[in-house]
């Protein structure tokens, strides 16, 4: 069905968002995109910040909006005037997260267990290319196979045109700008406030690079520092990590039971998850059955299995009693391990998980540089910034923590 254009969506972050392309409206109405309403943006973050109930659905529309605004700038109008090319970039922004699994990034913890290492971007490409999905059927009505493949390359960050790719995947892209604003607003942690309009208004393209004038330097620095603080306060919050690790150990137990020939009662669920348990990619239609709601239902149904360890992990997930952090330097660490072994015998490793906090740089000027125009020169931000020049080698140093159950802690 054709809609009266523009379709106007009232958004809590960007205000009124206008969609002028019928194909974009049709994609939003597809069952695969509507599934994103049932996938929480922050995964475990929702258990720390009760108001952080926003979803991948609103985030994807926000990314579409920001890319649309970037494409309106003089520089992009001059360098990328082709409406067809602009449409592809907008659709890449709209569909970039359509392959996220339940609880967003948390679901990728299954890769740590089955060693498949299949990213959500790969599932996005699968859903876009699979003839069984409404998304693919909608795209094929207007795009060629080559254009659909190009759209996937943008989402995966592999497009040969680095400028276009950088709108979806770079150090300062539409994706990051939207999720920082959206996550900050909905969690109530406002470190991520950034001057998006000022940054977008001054985007320029030179030497096949996105370049910003020097007067935007402070706004960009504020954005990068805000992102760093968001990692500290939200994304790497100990309770959020605890949820991720509890989910991982739930799947680890399910994986171990499957590979030791355990007789499950819920065979339908095991059949659906069989590709994951065997380290393979799910089909697009099977994968799209998974969202936060269905997966929590499956988890609760699996609590009826005759396995005490699986039951315990499921109870922890459903009752927000996740594995809790203990510092590796804690003096009674060995005593905790002994108590675990006494309580859970040979299965105690499910309840004592080592986690290494990866270093997070304020600014990675090597892999994903931000370029600033200084007089007639184009310089990397860390060459001119007093903040990042002084802190270019300073990191949030990695550290080891262990996560365990509450009932063995003193």
C-alpha positions as CSV (number, residue, x, y, z in Angstrom):
1,X,0.0,0.0,0.0
2,X,1.2,3.5,-0.9
3,X,1.4,6.0,1.9
4,X,0.8,9.7,1.7
5,X,4.3,11.2,1.7
6,X,6.1,12.4,3.6
7,X,5.4,10.1,6.5
8,X,6.2,12.0,9.6
9,X,7.5,10.2,12.7
10,X,7.6,12.0,16.0
11,X,10.8,11.1,17.7
12,X,11.9,11.9,21.2
13,X,15.5,12.6,20.1
14,X,15.3,14.4,16.8
15,X,11.8,15.8,16.8
16,X,9.8,15.3,13.5
17,X,11.5,12.8,11.1
18,X,10.2,13.0,7.5
19,X,10.4,10.0,5.2
20,X,10.0,11.0,1.5
21,X,10.7,7.6,-0.1
22,X,7.9,5.1,-0.4
23,X,10.5,2.2,-0.3
24,X,11.7,3.4,3.1
25,X,8.1,3.5,4.5
26,X,7.5,0.0,3.1
27,X,10.7,-1.3,4.7
28,X,9.7,0.1,8.1
29,X,6.3,-1.7,7.7
30,X,8.0,-5.0,6.9
31,X,7.8,-7.8,9.5
32,X,11.6,-8.0,9.8
33,X,11.9,-4.3,10.6
34,X,8.9,-4.4,12.9
35,X,10.7,-7.1,14.8
36,X,13.2,-4.4,15.9
37,X,10.5,-3.0,18.1
38,X,11.0,-6.1,20.2
39,X,14.8,-5.8,20.6
40,X,16.1,-3.6,23.3
41,X,18.9,-1.2,22.3
42,X,21.0,-1.6,25.4
43,X,20.6,-5.3,26.2
44,X,21.7,-5.5,29.8
45,X,21.6,-1.8,30.3
46,X,17.9,-1.9,30.7
47,X,18.4,-3.7,34.0
48,X,20.4,-0.8,35.4
49,X,18.6,2.2,34.0
50,X,14.8,1.4,34.1
51,X,13.9,4.0,31.6
52,X,16.3,2.7,29.0
53,X,13.6,0.7,27.2
54,X,14.2,2.1,23.8
55,X,14.7,-0.3,20.9
56,X,16.7,-0.9,17.7
57,X,13.5,0.2,15.8
58,X,13.7,3.8,16.9
59,X,17.5,3.9,16.6
60,X,17.5,2.7,12.9
61,X,15.0,5.4,12.0
62,X,17.2,8.0,13.8
63,X,20.2,6.9,11.8
64,X,18.2,7.2,8.5
65,X,17.2,10.7,9.6
66,X,20.8,11.8,10.4
67,X,22.1,10.4,7.1
68,X,19.3,12.3,5.3
69,X,20.4,15.5,7.0
70,X,24.1,14.9,6.1
71,X,23.2,14.3,2.4
72,X,21.5,17.7,2.3
73,X,24.7,19.6,3.0
74,X,26.3,21.5,0.2
75,X,29.4,19.3,0.1
76,X,27.4,16.1,-0.3
77,X,25.0,17.6,-2.8
78,X,28.1,18.7,-4.9
79,X,30.0,15.4,-4.6
80,X,27.1,12.9,-4.5
81,X,24.3,14.5,-6.5
82,X,22.9,11.1,-7.8
83,X,19.5,10.6,-6.1
84,X,19.9,6.8,-6.6
85,X,23.2,6.7,-4.7
86,X,21.8,8.9,-2.0
87,X,18.8,6.5,-1.6
88,X,21.2,3.5,-1.2
89,X,23.0,5.3,1.7
90,X,19.8,6.2,3.4
91,X,18.5,2.6,3.2
92,X,21.9,1.3,4.5
93,X,21.4,3.5,7.5
94,X,17.8,2.4,7.9
95,X,18.7,-1.3,7.7
96,X,22.1,-1.4,9.3
97,X,20.9,-3.1,12.5
98,X,18.2,-5.3,11.1
99,X,20.4,-8.3,11.9
100,X,20.6,-7.8,15.6
101,X,19.6,-10.7,17.7
102,X,17.8,-10.7,21.1
103,X,19.2,-8.3,23.6
104,X,21.3,-6.6,20.8
105,X,25.0,-7.1,21.4
106,X,24.5,-9.5,24.2
107,X,23.3,-12.2,21.7
108,X,26.7,-12.1,20.0
109,X,28.1,-13.8,23.2
110,X,27.0,-17.1,21.6
111,X,30.1,-16.6,19.3
112,X,32.3,-17.1,22.4
113,X,30.7,-20.5,22.9
114,X,30.2,-21.9,19.4
115,X,33.2,-20.2,17.9
116,X,31.1,-19.3,14.8
117,X,32.0,-15.6,15.0
118,X,28.9,-14.5,12.9
119,X,28.3,-10.8,13.4
120,X,25.0,-9.0,13.4
121,X,26.1,-7.2,10.2
122,X,26.4,-10.6,8.5
123,X,22.8,-11.4,9.7
124,X,21.7,-8.0,8.4
125,X,23.2,-8.9,4.9
126,X,21.5,-12.3,5.1
127,X,18.1,-10.8,5.8
128,X,18.5,-8.2,3.1
129,X,19.6,-10.8,0.5
130,X,17.3,-13.7,1.4
131,X,14.3,-14.1,-1.0
132,X,12.2,-15.4,1.9
133,X,12.1,-12.0,3.7
134,X,9.7,-9.1,3.1
135,X,12.7,-6.8,3.2
136,X,14.3,-8.5,0.2
137,X,11.0,-8.5,-1.7
138,X,10.5,-4.8,-1.1
139,X,14.1,-3.9,-2.2
140,X,13.8,-6.1,-5.3
141,X,10.8,-4.1,-6.5
142,X,13.0,-1.0,-6.9
143,X,16.7,-2.0,-6.7
144,X,18.9,-4.2,-8.8
145,X,20.8,-7.2,-7.4
146,X,24.0,-5.1,-7.7
147,X,22.5,-2.2,-5.8
148,X,21.3,-4.6,-3.0
149,X,24.9,-6.0,-2.8
150,X,26.2,-2.4,-2.6
151,X,23.8,-1.6,0.2
152,X,25.1,-4.6,2.1
153,X,28.7,-3.5,1.6
154,X,27.9,-0.2,3.2
155,X,26.4,-1.9,6.2
156,X,29.4,-4.2,6.6
157,X,31.9,-1.3,6.2
158,X,33.3,-2.8,3.0
159,X,32.1,-0.3,0.4
160,X,34.9,0.9,-1.9
161,X,33.8,4.5,-1.5
162,X,35.1,5.3,2.0
163,X,33.1,8.5,2.3
164,X,29.8,6.7,1.8
165,X,30.9,3.8,4.1
166,X,31.9,6.3,6.8
167,X,28.3,7.6,7.1
168,X,27.3,4.2,8.5
169,X,30.6,3.0,10.0
170,X,33.3,5.4,11.2
171,X,34.5,7.2,14.3
172,X,31.9,9.9,13.9
173,X,29.0,8.5,11.9
174,X,25.2,8.7,11.9
175,X,25.0,5.4,13.8
176,X,27.2,6.6,16.7
177,X,25.7,10.0,16.9
178,X,22.2,8.6,17.2
179,X,22.9,5.9,19.7
180,X,24.9,8.2,22.0
181,X,22.0,10.8,22.0
182,X,19.3,8.2,22.3
183,X,21.1,6.0,25.0
184,X,21.9,9.1,27.0
185,X,18.4,10.5,26.9
186,X,16.7,7.3,27.7
187,X,19.1,6.2,30.5
188,X,19.1,9.6,32.1
189,X,22.9,9.8,31.7
190,X,23.5,13.0,29.8
191,X,27.3,12.7,29.2
192,X,26.6,12.1,25.5
193,X,24.9,15.5,24.7
194,X,26.5,16.6,21.4
195,X,25.9,19.4,19.0
196,X,24.8,17.3,16.1
197,X,23.4,20.2,13.9
198,X,26.7,22.1,14.2
199,X,28.8,19.1,13.3
200,X,26.6,18.1,10.3
201,X,26.3,21.6,9.0
202,X,30.1,21.9,8.7
203,X,30.8,18.5,7.1
204,X,33.0,18.9,4.0
205,X,34.5,16.4,1.5
206,X,38.1,16.9,0.4
207,X,40.6,14.4,-1.1
208,X,38.0,11.6,-0.8
209,X,37.8,12.2,2.9
210,X,35.2,13.7,5.3
211,X,36.8,16.9,6.7
212,X,35.6,19.3,9.3
213,X,36.7,22.9,9.7
214,X,38.8,23.8,12.8
215,X,35.9,25.6,14.5
216,X,34.1,22.3,14.9
217,X,37.0,20.9,16.9
218,X,35.6,21.5,20.3
219,X,32.2,20.0,19.4
220,X,33.9,16.9,18.1
221,X,36.1,16.6,21.2
222,X,33.0,16.9,23.4
223,X,31.4,14.1,21.4
224,X,34.4,11.8,21.8
225,X,34.8,12.5,25.5
226,X,31.0,12.0,26.0
227,X,31.3,8.7,24.2
228,X,34.1,7.6,26.5
229,X,32.1,8.5,29.6
230,X,29.1,6.6,28.2
231,X,31.3,3.5,27.9
232,X,32.4,3.9,31.5
233,X,28.9,4.6,32.9
234,X,26.6,2.5,30.7
235,X,28.1,0.2,28.1
236,X,30.8,-1.3,30.5
237,X,28.7,-1.0,33.7
238,X,29.5,-4.1,35.8
239,X,25.8,-5.2,36.0
240,X,25.5,-5.0,32.2
241,X,28.6,-7.1,31.8
242,X,27.1,-9.4,34.4
243,X,24.0,-9.9,32.3
244,X,26.1,-10.6,29.2
245,X,28.1,-13.2,31.0
246,X,25.1,-14.9,32.7
247,X,23.5,-15.1,29.2
248,X,26.8,-16.6,27.9
249,X,26.9,-19.2,30.6
250,X,23.3,-20.1,30.0
251,X,24.1,-20.8,26.4
252,X,27.3,-22.6,27.3
253,X,25.3,-25.0,29.5
254,X,22.7,-25.5,26.7
255,X,25.6,-26.1,24.2
256,X,27.3,-28.6,26.5
257,X,24.1,-30.5,27.2
258,X,23.3,-30.7,23.5
259,X,26.8,-32.0,22.6
260,X,26.6,-34.7,25.4
261,X,23.4,-36.1,24.1
262,X,21.1,-34.7,26.8
263,X,17.4,-35.6,26.2
264,X,15.5,-32.3,26.0
265,X,11.8,-32.0,26.7
266,X,11.5,-28.8,24.6
267,X,12.7,-30.3,21.3
268,X,11.0,-27.6,19.2
269,X,13.2,-24.9,20.8
270,X,16.3,-27.0,20.4
271,X,15.5,-27.7,16.7
272,X,15.2,-23.9,16.2
273,X,18.5,-23.2,17.9
274,X,20.3,-26.2,16.4
275,X,22.4,-24.1,13.9
276,X,23.6,-21.9,16.8
277,X,24.4,-25.0,18.9
278,X,26.3,-26.4,16.0
279,X,28.2,-23.2,15.2
280,X,26.3,-22.5,11.9
281,X,24.4,-19.6,10.6
282,X,20.6,-19.7,11.0
283,X,18.3,-19.2,8.0
284,X,16.9,-15.7,7.7
285,X,13.3,-16.9,8.5
286,X,14.4,-18.9,11.6
287,X,16.6,-16.0,12.9
288,X,13.8,-13.5,12.5
289,X,11.7,-15.6,14.9
290,X,14.1,-14.5,17.7
291,X,13.6,-11.3,19.6
292,X,13.7,-10.3,23.3
293,X,10.1,-11.6,23.9
294,X,10.4,-14.9,22.2
295,X,13.8,-15.7,23.6
296,X,12.8,-15.0,27.2
297,X,9.8,-17.3,26.6
298,X,12.2,-20.0,25.3
299,X,14.5,-19.5,28.3
300,X,11.6,-19.9,30.7
301,X,10.4,-23.0,28.9
302,X,13.9,-24.5,29.1
303,X,13.8,-24.0,32.9
304,X,11.6,-27.1,32.9
305,X,14.5,-29.3,31.7
306,X,15.9,-31.8,34.2
307,X,19.2,-30.0,34.7
308,X,20.0,-28.2,37.9
309,X,22.7,-26.0,36.4
310,X,20.6,-24.8,33.5
311,X,17.7,-24.1,35.9
312,X,19.9,-22.1,38.1
313,X,21.3,-19.9,35.3
314,X,17.8,-19.4,33.9
315,X,16.5,-18.3,37.3
316,X,19.4,-15.8,37.5
317,X,18.5,-14.4,34.1
318,X,14.7,-14.1,34.8
319,X,15.1,-12.6,38.3
320,X,17.9,-10.1,37.5
321,X,20.3,-11.9,39.8
322,X,23.2,-11.9,37.4
323,X,26.8,-12.9,38.0
324,X,28.5,-10.2,40.1
325,X,31.9,-8.7,39.8
326,X,34.8,-9.6,42.1
327,X,38.2,-8.0,41.7
328,X,40.9,-10.4,40.7
329,X,43.0,-9.0,43.6
330,X,40.5,-9.9,46.2
331,X,42.2,-11.9,49.0
332,X,39.6,-14.6,49.4
333,X,39.3,-15.4,45.7
334,X,40.5,-19.0,46.2
335,X,38.1,-19.4,49.1
336,X,35.2,-18.3,46.8
337,X,36.3,-20.9,44.3
338,X,36.4,-23.6,46.9
339,X,32.9,-22.7,48.0
340,X,31.7,-22.8,44.5
341,X,33.3,-26.3,44.0
342,X,31.7,-27.5,47.2
343,X,28.2,-26.1,46.2
344,X,28.3,-27.0,42.4
345,X,30.9,-29.7,42.3
346,X,32.4,-30.3,38.9
347,X,30.0,-27.6,37.4
348,X,31.3,-24.6,39.3
349,X,33.0,-23.1,36.2
350,X,29.5,-22.0,35.0
351,X,29.4,-19.7,38.0
352,X,33.0,-18.3,38.0
353,X,33.7,-16.4,34.8
354,X,36.9,-14.5,34.1
355,X,36.3,-11.3,32.2
356,X,39.0,-9.1,30.7
357,X,38.0,-5.4,30.3
358,X,39.4,-4.4,26.9
359,X,41.2,-1.0,26.7
360,X,39.1,1.8,25.4
361,X,40.8,4.8,23.8
362,X,39.4,8.3,24.0
363,X,40.2,8.6,20.3
364,X,41.6,6.0,17.8
365,X,43.3,8.3,15.3
366,X,45.0,5.4,13.5
367,X,42.2,3.0,12.5
368,X,39.4,5.6,12.2
369,X,40.8,9.1,11.9
370,X,38.8,12.4,12.1
371,X,40.2,15.0,9.7
372,X,40.3,18.7,10.5
373,X,41.0,21.5,8.0
374,X,43.7,23.8,9.5
375,X,44.4,26.6,7.0
376,X,45.4,24.8,3.8
377,X,46.3,21.5,5.6
378,X,44.2,18.5,6.5
379,X,45.3,17.1,9.8
380,X,44.3,14.2,12.0
381,X,42.5,15.4,15.1
382,X,45.1,14.1,17.4
383,X,47.7,16.3,15.7
384,X,46.0,19.5,16.8
385,X,43.9,18.7,19.8
386,X,45.4,19.6,23.2
387,X,43.2,16.9,24.8
388,X,44.0,14.0,22.4
389,X,47.6,14.9,21.8
390,X,48.2,14.7,25.5
391,X,46.1,11.6,25.9
392,X,46.8,9.7,22.7
393,X,48.6,6.9,24.6
394,X,46.4,6.9,27.7
395,X,43.8,4.2,27.9
396,X,41.2,2.8,30.2
397,X,43.6,0.2,31.2
398,X,42.5,-3.4,30.8
399,X,41.9,-5.4,33.9
400,X,40.8,-8.8,35.0
401,X,37.7,-9.4,37.0
402,X,35.8,-12.5,37.9
403,X,32.0,-12.8,38.0
404,X,30.2,-15.2,40.3
405,X,26.9,-15.9,42.0
406,X,25.8,-14.0,45.1
407,X,25.3,-17.0,47.3
408,X,29.1,-17.8,47.7
409,X,30.1,-14.2,48.4
410,X,30.7,-13.2,52.1
